């Protein structure tokens, strides 16, 4: 199976995920975590990649970075290769430490950054490791909550102090003006459904739902309708023109993809489930 081309664009923020081979642990002790952070700090110093958040879990890690002149793939190659050398030497192993290629998701708007930071820091909470994100030693959560954390020597930047960040900006705003219709991850709605495309023998894809951030259906529908230039009141009109129905199709498809039931959607727009099913055939 051919590998999909990876977006590696200067000036963009990226959510990077790298997992252990066959989901095996890549950290067994505090020494391993500390060594990884030291390597990460060195690679950051050697490149112009900016780090804004991180979380190291037992068999994978998350990074929120900004790509400048240094290509993201070079940064990740340096990071993963150096840690793999340490890991194999430390545990007498040979072969790959990390599974396939790292995953990278480009961030297309400002609001996404805030939710992404919270998602990264909440990984230990979802696993039941800690009760509060800032209690977890191996992440940047305490840096944002208290201003200090276990790895204060790490060159970490506060995303909220970045000149391009403004949480008042509408979630449809895009940093560099690239249309969301090109299929690139990064809109607020797309954040709720994180698609990870697998390759090789793991051909196919799966969807991991982020329901803890999901808006109520009515609010989500209202936002998406307004993005198309309509109001929620237009849904109550029985005489919809052809253009409105055409604009409604991708909205309903997105809602279904986000995990909202067709019955709930039909109630929200005042149409039958059968009408929804028929519309989605187009």
C-alpha positions in Angstrom: 0.0 0.0 0.0 1.5 3.4 -1.0 2.1 6.0 1.7 0.0 9.1 1.6 1.8 12.4 1.1 2.4 14.1 4.4 1.7 17.9 4.8 4.8 19.6 6.1 4.2 23.3 5.7 6.2 26.2 7.2 4.4 28.4 9.8 1.7 25.9 10.8 1.0 24.3 14.2 0.9 20.4 14.3 -0.4 17.8 16.7 2.1 14.9 16.5 1.5 11.4 17.8 4.1 8.6 17.9 3.4 5.1 19.2 5.5 2.1 20.3 5.9 -0.7 17.8 2.7 -2.9 18.1 1.6 -0.5 20.8 4.4 -1.8 23.1 5.6 0.4 25.9 8.4 2.9 25.0 8.8 4.1 28.7 9.4 1.7 31.5 10.9 3.9 34.2 11.4 7.5 35.2 14.9 7.3 33.7 13.3 6.6 30.3 11.0 9.6 30.5 13.8 11.8 31.7 16.1 10.6 28.8 13.3 11.3 26.2 12.8 14.8 27.6 16.6 15.5 27.4 16.7 14.3 23.8 13.6 16.4 23.0 15.3 19.4 24.5 18.5 18.9 22.5 16.6 18.4 19.2 14.6 21.6 19.9 17.9 23.4 20.4 19.3 22.1 17.2 16.2 23.1 15.1 13.8 26.0 15.1 10.8 23.8 15.9 8.7 25.4 18.7 7.1 23.2 21.4 3.9 24.3 23.1 2.6 21.2 24.8 3.5 17.6 25.3 2.3 14.4 27.1 4.3 11.2 27.4 2.2 8.1 28.0 3.5 4.6 28.5 3.3 3.5 24.9 3.0 6.8 23.0 3.5 10.5 23.1 1.8 13.7 22.0 3.4 17.0 20.9 2.0 20.3 20.0 4.6 22.1 17.9 5.0 24.9 15.4 7.0 24.2 12.2 9.3 27.0 11.0 12.3 26.5 8.7 13.1 23.0 9.9 10.9 20.3 8.3 8.7 18.4 10.7 9.9 15.0 9.3 13.6 16.0 10.1 12.7 17.0 13.6 10.8 13.7 14.2 13.5 11.6 12.7 16.1 13.1 15.0 13.9 12.7 18.0 12.7 9.2 17.4 16.0 7.8 16.1 18.0 9.1 19.1 15.5 7.7 21.6 15.3 4.4 19.8 19.1 4.1 20.0 18.9 4.8 23.7 16.0 2.4 24.2 17.6 -0.5 22.4 20.9 -0.1 24.2 19.2 0.2 27.6 17.1 -2.9 27.2 19.2 -5.0 24.9 16.7 -4.8 22.0 17.1 -4.6 18.2 14.8 -3.4 15.5 12.1 -0.7 15.5 11.0 1.0 18.7 8.2 3.1 17.1 5.3 1.9 15.1 5.2 2.9 11.4 5.4 6.7 10.8 4.5 9.3 13.3 1.0 10.8 12.9 0.8 14.6 12.3 -2.4 16.7 12.1 -2.1 20.2 10.9 -3.9 22.9 12.9 -6.0 25.1 10.7 -7.6 27.6 13.1 -6.9 29.3 16.4 -9.8 27.9 18.5 -8.5 24.4 17.7 -5.3 25.1 19.6 -7.0 25.6 22.9 -9.0 22.4 22.6 -6.0 20.5 21.4 -3.9 21.6 24.4 -6.6 20.4 26.7 -6.9 17.1 24.9 -3.2 16.4 25.1 -3.0 17.2 28.8 -6.1 15.1 29.6 -4.7 11.8 28.3 -3.6 10.7 31.8 -7.1 11.6 33.2 -8.8 9.4 30.6 -6.5 6.5 31.6 -7.3 7.1 35.3 -3.6 7.8 36.1 -4.2 11.0 37.9 -7.2 13.1 39.2 -6.0 16.4 37.8 -4.0 16.9 34.6 -1.3 19.0 36.4 -0.5 16.2 38.8 1.0 14.2 35.9 4.7 14.5 35.9 5.3 13.7 32.3 3.4 16.4 30.5 3.2 20.2 30.3 -0.1 20.5 32.1 1.5 21.8 35.3 3.4 24.4 33.2 0.0 25.9 32.2 -1.7 25.4 35.5 1.1 26.5 37.9 3.9 28.0 35.8 6.3 25.4 36.8 6.6 21.7 36.3 9.1 18.7 36.5 10.9 19.5 33.3 11.4 23.3 33.7 14.7 23.0 31.7 12.7 22.1 28.6 12.4 24.9 26.0 8.6 25.2 26.2 6.4 28.1 25.0 3.0 29.2 26.2 0.5 28.8 23.4 -1.7 31.6 24.8 1.3 34.1 24.6 2.0 33.3 21.0 1.4 36.3 18.7 -0.9 34.3 16.4 -3.2 33.1 19.2 -6.5 34.7 20.0 -9.3 32.6 21.6 -11.9 35.3 20.7 -11.5 34.4 17.0 -14.4 32.5 15.5 -13.7 28.8 15.2 -14.1 29.1 11.4 -11.1 31.5 11.2 -8.1 30.0 9.5 -4.6 31.1 10.2 -3.2 31.0 6.7 -6.4 31.2 4.6 -6.3 27.6 3.2 -9.8 26.3 2.7 -10.9 23.5 5.0 -12.5 21.8 2.0 -9.1 20.4 1.0 -9.6 17.6 3.6 -6.9 18.8 6.0 -7.6 18.2 9.7 -7.9 21.3 11.8 -11.3 22.8 11.9 -13.2 22.7 15.3 -15.7 20.2 13.9 -13.0 18.0 12.5 -11.3 18.0 15.9 -14.2 16.1 17.4 -13.5 13.3 15.0 -9.8 12.5 14.8 -9.2 10.3 11.7 -6.1 8.2 11.8 -5.2 6.6 8.5 -3.3 3.4 8.9 -1.0 1.9 6.3 0.7 -1.4 5.5 -0.8 -4.5 6.9 -3.1 -2.3 9.0 -4.8 -0.9 5.9 -7.9 1.0 6.5 -8.9 3.7 8.9 -10.7 4.1 12.2 -12.4 7.0 13.9 -11.7 8.0 17.5 -14.5 10.2 18.8 -13.8 13.1 21.1 -17.3 13.3 22.7 -16.0 15.1 25.9 -15.6 18.2 23.7 -18.7 17.7 21.6 -21.3 20.5 21.6 -25.1 19.8 22.0 -26.5 19.0 18.6 -28.6 22.2 18.4 -25.6 24.4 19.0 -23.4 22.5 16.6 -26.1 22.6 13.9 -26.6 26.4 14.5 -22.9 27.1 14.0 -22.7 25.0 10.9 -25.8 26.6 9.4 -24.5 30.1 10.1 -21.3 29.2 8.3 -23.3 28.6 5.2 -25.0 32.0 5.5 -28.3 30.9 6.9 -29.9 31.1 10.3 -31.4 28.4 12.5 -34.8 29.9 11.7 -34.4 28.9 8.1 -34.7 25.3 9.2 -38.3 25.9 10.3 -39.4 26.9 6.8 -41.2 24.2 4.9 -40.3 25.6 1.5 -36.6 25.1 1.2 -35.0 26.1 -2.1 -32.7 23.8 -4.0 -29.6 25.7 -3.0 -30.4 25.4 0.7 -30.9 21.7 0.4 -27.6 21.4 -1.4 -25.8 23.3 1.3 -27.5 21.1 4.0 -26.2 17.8 2.7 -22.6 18.2 3.8 -23.7 19.6 7.1 -25.8 16.5 7.8 -23.0 14.2 6.6 -20.6 16.0 9.0 -23.0 15.6 11.9 -23.4 11.9 11.2 -19.7 11.6 11.0 -19.3 13.3 14.4 -21.5 10.7 15.9 -24.9 12.4 16.2 -27.8 10.0 15.4 -29.9 10.4 12.4 -33.1 10.4 14.5 -31.8 13.2 16.6 -30.7 15.2 13.5 -34.2 14.7 12.0 -35.8 16.1 15.1 -33.4 19.1 15.2 -34.3 20.1 11.6 -37.9 19.2 11.7 -37.8 16.5 9.1 -38.3 12.7 9.2 -35.5 10.2 9.5 -36.5 8.9 6.1 -36.2 12.4 4.6 -32.6 12.5 6.1 -31.7 9.1 4.6 -33.0 10.1 1.2 -31.1 13.4 1.3 -27.9 11.6 2.1 -28.2 9.5 -1.0 -27.4 12.5 -3.2 
